[in-house]
């Protein structure tokens, strides 16, 4: 019997595109996931899950993490729409 490995990270979609866009902005600003989690009052693993597109986060959390990196949510969303992962 051949074991099949389950792919756990999404290949496409809005969550993946948002996470990709958010990570790009965060890294451009030189801010770590740990700093985002402290400033947004959330767990670092939550930031990681968002960036990898594994969760569909609440709007409240989107606003908090964007404020933590001093970016407008609308700017991150515009970047998301240009992402190769967005459909």
ZALUM-149277 format. One record per atom (N, C-alpha, C): residue number from 1; y, z, x. Coordinates in Angstrom, 1 decimal, decimal comma. Atoms other than C-alpha are relative to their C-alpha. Example, Ala and Ser with C-alpha at 12.3 -4.5 7.8 and 13.67 -1.06 7.14 Angstrom:
# residues 2
<site n="1" north="-1,2" up="0,0" east="0,9"/>
<site n="1" north="-4,5" up="7,8" east="12,3"/>
<site n="1" north="1,2" up="0,0" east="0,9"/>
<site n="2" north="-1,1" up="0,0" east="-0,9"/>
<site n="2" north="-1,1" up="7,1" east="13,7"/>
<site n="2" north="1,1" up="0,8" east="-0,8"/>
This chain:
# residues 87
<site n="1" north="-1,2" up="0,0" east="0,8"/>
<site n="1" north="0,0" up="0,0" east="0,0"/>
<site n="1" north="1,2" up="0,0" east="0,9"/>
<site n="2" north="-1,2" up="0,1" east="-0,7"/>
<site n="2" north="3,4" up="-0,9" east="1,3"/>
<site n="2" north="1,1" up="0,9" east="-0,6"/>
<site n="3" north="-1,0" up="-0,9" east="0,5"/>
<site n="3" north="6,1" up="1,7" east="1,0"/>
<site n="3" north="1,3" up="-0,8" east="-0,1"/>
<site n="4" north="-1,3" up="0,6" east="0,2"/>
<site n="4" north="9,4" up="0,5" east="-0,5"/>
<site n="4" north="1,1" up="1,0" east="0,2"/>
<site n="5" north="-1,1" up="-0,9" east="-0,2"/>
<site n="5" north="12,6" up="2,0" east="0,7"/>
<site n="5" north="1,1" up="-0,2" east="-1,0"/>
<site n="6" north="-1,0" up="0,1" east="1,0"/>
<site n="6" north="15,2" up="2,7" east="-1,9"/>
<site n="6" north="1,4" up="-0,1" east="0,7"/>
<site n="7" north="-1,4" up="0,1" east="-0,5"/>
<site n="7" north="18,8" up="1,6" east="-1,1"/>
<site n="7" north="0,9" up="0,9" east="-0,8"/>
<site n="8" north="-0,8" up="-1,0" east="0,8"/>
<site n="8" north="21,0" up="4,5" east="-2,0"/>
<site n="8" north="1,5" up="-0,3" east="0,0"/>
<site n="9" north="-1,4" up="0,3" east="0,0"/>
<site n="9" north="24,4" up="3,2" east="-1,1"/>
<site n="9" north="0,3" up="-1,3" east="-0,8"/>
<site n="10" north="-0,2" up="1,3" east="0,7"/>
<site n="10" north="25,9" up="0,6" east="-3,5"/>
<site n="10" north="0,5" up="-1,1" east="0,9"/>
<site n="11" north="-0,4" up="1,2" east="-0,8"/>
<site n="11" north="26,4" up="-2,9" east="-2,1"/>
<site n="11" north="1,3" up="-0,5" east="-0,5"/>
<site n="12" north="-1,3" up="0,5" east="0,6"/>
<site n="12" north="29,3" up="-3,7" east="-4,4"/>
<site n="12" north="0,4" up="0,9" east="-1,1"/>
<site n="13" north="-0,5" up="-0,7" east="1,1"/>
<site n="13" north="31,4" up="-2,4" east="-7,2"/>
<site n="13" north="1,3" up="0,8" east="0,2"/>
<site n="14" north="-1,3" up="-0,7" east="-0,1"/>
<site n="14" north="34,6" up="-0,4" east="-7,9"/>
<site n="14" north="-0,1" up="1,2" east="0,8"/>
<site n="15" north="0,1" up="-1,2" east="-0,8"/>
<site n="15" north="33,3" up="2,8" east="-6,4"/>
<site n="15" north="0,0" up="-0,3" east="1,5"/>
<site n="16" north="0,1" up="0,4" east="-1,4"/>
<site n="16" north="32,4" up="1,1" east="-3,2"/>
<site n="16" north="1,3" up="-0,5" east="0,5"/>
<site n="17" north="-1,3" up="0,6" east="-0,4"/>
<site n="17" north="35,7" up="-0,8" east="-3,1"/>
<site n="17" north="1,0" up="1,0" east="0,2"/>
<site n="18" north="-1,0" up="-1,1" east="-0,1"/>
<site n="18" north="37,8" up="2,3" east="-3,8"/>
<site n="18" north="-0,3" up="0,8" east="1,3"/>
<site n="19" north="0,4" up="-0,8" east="-1,2"/>
<site n="19" north="35,9" up="4,3" east="-1,1"/>
<site n="19" north="0,4" up="-0,8" east="1,3"/>
<site n="20" north="-0,4" up="0,9" east="-1,1"/>
<site n="20" north="36,4" up="1,4" east="1,4"/>
<site n="20" north="1,5" up="0,0" east="0,2"/>
<site n="21" north="-1,5" up="0,0" east="-0,1"/>
<site n="21" north="40,1" up="1,2" east="0,7"/>
<site n="21" north="0,6" up="1,3" east="0,4"/>
<site n="22" north="-0,5" up="-1,3" east="-0,4"/>
<site n="22" north="40,6" up="4,9" east="0,8"/>
<site n="22" north="-0,2" up="0,4" east="1,4"/>
<site n="23" north="0,4" up="-0,3" east="-1,4"/>
<site n="23" north="38,8" up="5,3" east="4,1"/>
<site n="23" north="0,9" up="-0,8" east="1,0"/>
<site n="24" north="-0,9" up="0,9" east="-0,9"/>
<site n="24" north="40,9" up="2,4" east="5,6"/>
<site n="24" north="1,4" up="0,7" east="0,1"/>
<site n="25" north="-1,4" up="-0,6" east="0,0"/>
<site n="25" north="44,2" up="4,1" east="4,6"/>
<site n="25" north="-0,1" up="1,3" east="0,8"/>
<site n="26" north="0,1" up="-1,3" east="-0,7"/>
<site n="26" north="43,0" up="7,5" east="5,8"/>
<site n="26" north="-0,1" up="-0,2" east="1,5"/>
<site n="27" north="0,2" up="0,2" east="-1,5"/>
<site n="27" north="41,9" up="6,2" east="9,2"/>
<site n="27" north="1,3" up="-0,6" east="0,6"/>
<site n="28" north="-1,2" up="0,5" east="-0,5"/>
<site n="28" north="45,1" up="4,2" east="9,6"/>
<site n="28" north="1,1" up="1,1" east="0,3"/>
<site n="29" north="-0,9" up="-1,2" east="-0,2"/>
<site n="29" north="47,0" up="7,5" east="9,2"/>
<site n="29" north="-0,5" up="1,0" east="0,9"/>
<site n="30" north="0,5" up="-1,0" east="-0,9"/>
<site n="30" north="44,8" up="9,3" east="11,6"/>
<site n="30" north="-0,4" up="1,3" east="-0,6"/>
<site n="31" north="0,4" up="-1,3" east="0,7"/>
<site n="31" north="43,6" up="11,9" east="9,1"/>
<site n="31" north="-1,5" up="0,0" east="-0,2"/>
<site n="32" north="1,5" up="-0,2" east="0,0"/>
<site n="32" north="40,1" up="13,3" east="9,2"/>
<site n="32" north="-0,4" up="0,3" east="-1,5"/>
<site n="33" north="0,5" up="-0,5" east="1,3"/>
<site n="33" north="37,9" up="13,9" east="6,2"/>
<site n="33" north="0,2" up="1,4" east="-0,2"/>
<site n="34" north="-0,2" up="-1,5" east="0,0"/>
<site n="34" north="38,1" up="17,6" east="7,0"/>
<site n="34" north="1,4" up="0,3" east="-0,5"/>
<site n="35" north="-1,4" up="-0,3" east="0,4"/>
<site n="35" north="41,9" up="17,5" east="6,7"/>
<site n="35" north="0,2" up="-0,4" east="-1,5"/>
<site n="36" north="-0,1" up="0,4" east="1,4"/>
<site n="36" north="41,7" up="15,6" east="3,4"/>
<site n="36" north="-0,6" up="1,1" east="-0,9"/>
<site n="37" north="0,6" up="-1,0" east="0,9"/>
<site n="37" north="39,3" up="18,2" east="2,0"/>
<site n="37" north="0,8" up="1,3" east="0,0"/>
<site n="38" north="-0,9" up="-1,2" east="0,0"/>
<site n="38" north="41,6" up="21,1" east="3,1"/>
<site n="38" north="1,2" up="-0,2" east="-0,9"/>
<site n="39" north="-1,2" up="0,3" east="0,7"/>
<site n="39" north="44,7" up="19,5" east="1,7"/>
<site n="39" north="-0,2" up="-0,3" east="-1,5"/>
<site n="40" north="0,3" up="0,3" east="1,4"/>
<site n="40" north="43,1" up="18,3" east="-1,5"/>
<site n="40" north="-0,8" up="1,1" east="-0,7"/>
<site n="41" north="0,7" up="-1,1" east="0,6"/>
<site n="41" north="41,2" up="21,5" east="-2,1"/>
<site n="41" north="-1,4" up="-0,5" east="-0,6"/>
<site n="42" north="1,3" up="0,5" east="0,5"/>
<site n="42" north="37,8" up="19,8" east="-2,3"/>
<site n="42" north="-0,9" up="0,1" east="1,3"/>
<site n="43" north="1,0" up="-0,1" east="-1,1"/>
<site n="43" north="34,6" up="19,8" east="-0,2"/>
<site n="43" north="0,0" up="-1,3" east="0,9"/>
<site n="44" north="0,0" up="1,2" east="-0,8"/>
<site n="44" north="34,4" up="17,4" east="2,8"/>
<site n="44" north="-1,1" up="-0,9" east="-0,4"/>
<site n="45" north="1,1" up="0,9" east="0,4"/>
<site n="45" north="31,1" up="16,1" east="1,5"/>
<site n="45" north="0,4" up="-0,8" east="-1,2"/>
<site n="46" north="-0,6" up="0,8" east="1,2"/>
<site n="46" north="33,0" up="15,0" east="-1,7"/>
<site n="46" north="0,8" up="-1,1" east="0,5"/>
<site n="47" north="-0,8" up="1,1" east="-0,6"/>
<site n="47" north="35,4" up="13,0" east="0,5"/>
<site n="47" north="-1,0" up="-1,1" east="0,5"/>
<site n="48" north="1,0" up="1,0" east="-0,5"/>
<site n="48" north="32,4" up="11,4" east="2,2"/>
<site n="48" north="-0,7" up="-0,8" east="-1,1"/>
<site n="49" north="0,7" up="0,7" east="1,2"/>
<site n="49" north="30,6" up="10,6" east="-1,1"/>
<site n="49" north="1,0" up="-1,0" east="-0,6"/>
<site n="50" north="-1,0" up="0,9" east="0,6"/>
<site n="50" north="33,8" up="9,0" east="-2,4"/>
<site n="50" north="0,2" up="-1,2" east="0,9"/>
<site n="51" north="-0,2" up="1,1" east="-1,0"/>
<site n="51" north="34,3" up="6,9" east="0,8"/>
<site n="51" north="-1,2" up="-0,9" east="0,0"/>
<site n="52" north="1,2" up="0,8" east="-0,1"/>
<site n="52" north="30,7" up="5,7" east="0,7"/>
<site n="52" north="-0,3" up="-0,7" east="-1,4"/>
<site n="53" north="0,2" up="0,7" east="1,3"/>
<site n="53" north="31,0" up="4,7" east="-3,0"/>
<site n="53" north="-1,1" up="0,6" east="-0,8"/>
<site n="54" north="1,2" up="-0,6" east="0,6"/>
<site n="54" north="28,3" up="7,1" east="-4,1"/>
<site n="54" north="0,3" up="0,8" east="-1,3"/>
<site n="55" north="-0,4" up="-0,7" east="1,2"/>
<site n="55" north="30,3" up="8,8" east="-6,8"/>
<site n="55" north="1,2" up="-0,7" east="-0,7"/>
<site n="56" north="-1,1" up="0,5" east="0,7"/>
<site n="56" north="32,7" up="7,7" east="-9,5"/>
<site n="56" north="0,9" up="1,3" east="-0,3"/>
<site n="57" north="-0,8" up="-1,2" east="0,0"/>
<site n="57" north="35,4" up="10,3" east="-9,1"/>
<site n="57" north="1,0" up="0,1" east="-1,2"/>
<site n="58" north="-1,0" up="-0,2" east="1,1"/>
<site n="58" north="37,8" up="11,8" east="-11,7"/>
<site n="58" north="1,4" up="-0,5" east="0,5"/>
<site n="59" north="-1,4" up="0,4" east="-0,3"/>
<site n="59" north="41,4" up="10,5" east="-11,8"/>
<site n="59" north="0,7" up="1,1" east="0,7"/>
<site n="60" north="-0,6" up="-1,2" east="-0,6"/>
<site n="60" north="42,5" up="14,0" east="-10,9"/>
<site n="60" north="-0,3" up="0,1" east="1,5"/>
<site n="61" north="0,4" up="-0,1" east="-1,4"/>
<site n="61" north="40,6" up="13,9" east="-7,7"/>
<site n="61" north="0,6" up="-1,2" east="0,8"/>
<site n="62" north="-0,7" up="1,2" east="-0,7"/>
<site n="62" north="41,9" up="10,4" east="-6,8"/>
<site n="62" north="1,4" up="0,4" east="0,3"/>
<site n="63" north="-1,4" up="-0,4" east="-0,3"/>
<site n="63" north="45,4" up="11,7" east="-7,1"/>
<site n="63" north="0,1" up="1,0" east="1,1"/>
<site n="64" north="-0,1" up="-1,0" east="-1,0"/>
<site n="64" north="44,7" up="14,8" east="-5,0"/>
<site n="64" north="-0,3" up="-0,5" east="1,4"/>
<site n="65" north="0,3" up="0,5" east="-1,3"/>
<site n="65" north="43,0" up="12,9" east="-2,2"/>
<site n="65" north="1,1" up="-1,0" east="0,5"/>
<site n="66" north="-1,0" up="0,9" east="-0,4"/>
<site n="66" north="45,7" up="10,3" east="-2,2"/>
<site n="66" north="1,3" up="0,7" east="0,5"/>
<site n="67" north="-1,1" up="-0,8" east="-0,4"/>
<site n="67" north="48,4" up="12,9" east="-2,0"/>
<site n="67" north="-0,3" up="0,7" east="1,4"/>
<site n="68" north="0,4" up="-0,6" east="-1,3"/>
<site n="68" north="46,5" up="14,5" east="0,9"/>
<site n="68" north="0,3" up="-0,9" east="1,2"/>
<site n="69" north="-0,2" up="1,0" east="-1,1"/>
<site n="69" north="46,9" up="11,3" east="2,9"/>
<site n="69" north="1,4" up="-0,6" east="-0,1"/>
<site n="70" north="-1,4" up="0,5" east="0,3"/>
<site n="70" north="50,5" up="10,7" east="1,6"/>
<site n="70" north="0,0" up="-1,5" east="-0,3"/>
<site n="71" north="0,1" up="1,4" east="0,4"/>
<site n="71" north="49,5" up="7,5" east="-0,1"/>
<site n="71" north="0,1" up="0,0" east="-1,6"/>
<site n="72" north="0,0" up="0,1" east="1,5"/>
<site n="72" north="50,2" up="6,4" east="-3,7"/>
<site n="72" north="-1,4" up="-0,5" east="-0,4"/>
<site n="73" north="1,3" up="0,5" east="0,5"/>
<site n="73" north="47,0" up="5,9" east="-5,7"/>
<site n="73" north="0,1" up="-1,5" east="-0,4"/>
<site n="74" north="-0,1" up="1,4" east="0,3"/>
<site n="74" north="48,4" up="2,6" east="-6,8"/>
<site n="74" north="-0,1" up="-0,9" east="1,2"/>
<site n="75" north="0,2" up="0,8" east="-1,3"/>
<site n="75" north="48,6" up="1,4" east="-3,2"/>
<site n="75" north="-1,5" up="-0,1" east="0,4"/>
<site n="76" north="1,4" up="0,0" east="-0,3"/>
<site n="76" north="45,0" up="2,4" east="-2,6"/>
<site n="76" north="-0,8" up="-0,9" east="-1,0"/>
<site n="77" north="0,6" up="0,9" east="1,0"/>
<site n="77" north="44,0" up="0,6" east="-5,8"/>
<site n="77" north="0,3" up="-1,4" east="0,3"/>
<site n="78" north="-0,3" up="1,4" east="-0,3"/>
<site n="78" north="45,8" up="-2,5" east="-4,8"/>
<site n="78" north="-0,9" up="-0,5" east="1,2"/>
<site n="79" north="0,9" up="0,4" east="-1,2"/>
<site n="79" north="43,9" up="-2,5" east="-1,5"/>
<site n="79" north="-1,4" up="-0,1" east="-0,5"/>
<site n="80" north="1,4" up="0,1" east="0,6"/>
<site n="80" north="40,7" up="-1,8" east="-3,5"/>
<site n="80" north="-0,2" up="-1,4" east="-0,6"/>
<site n="81" north="0,1" up="1,3" east="0,7"/>
<site n="81" north="41,3" up="-5,0" east="-5,5"/>
<site n="81" north="-0,2" up="-1,1" east="1,0"/>
<site n="82" north="0,2" up="1,1" east="-1,0"/>
<site n="82" north="41,4" up="-7,0" east="-2,3"/>
<site n="82" north="-1,2" up="0,2" east="0,9"/>
<site n="83" north="1,2" up="-0,3" east="-0,8"/>
<site n="83" north="38,3" up="-5,4" east="-0,9"/>
<site n="83" north="-1,2" up="-1,0" east="-0,3"/>
<site n="84" north="1,2" up="0,9" east="0,2"/>
<site n="84" north="35,2" up="-7,6" east="-0,4"/>
<site n="84" north="-1,0" up="0,6" east="-0,9"/>
<site n="85" north="0,9" up="-0,7" east="0,9"/>
<site n="85" north="33,3" up="-5,0" east="-2,4"/>
<site n="85" north="0,3" up="0,0" east="-1,4"/>
<site n="86" north="-0,5" up="-0,1" east="1,4"/>
<site n="86" north="35,4" up="-5,3" east="-5,5"/>
<site n="86" north="-0,5" up="-1,2" east="-0,8"/>
<site n="87" north="0,5" up="1,0" east="1,0"/>
<site n="87" north="33,9" up="-7,2" east="-8,5"/>
<site n="87" north="0,6" up="0,3" east="-1,3"/>
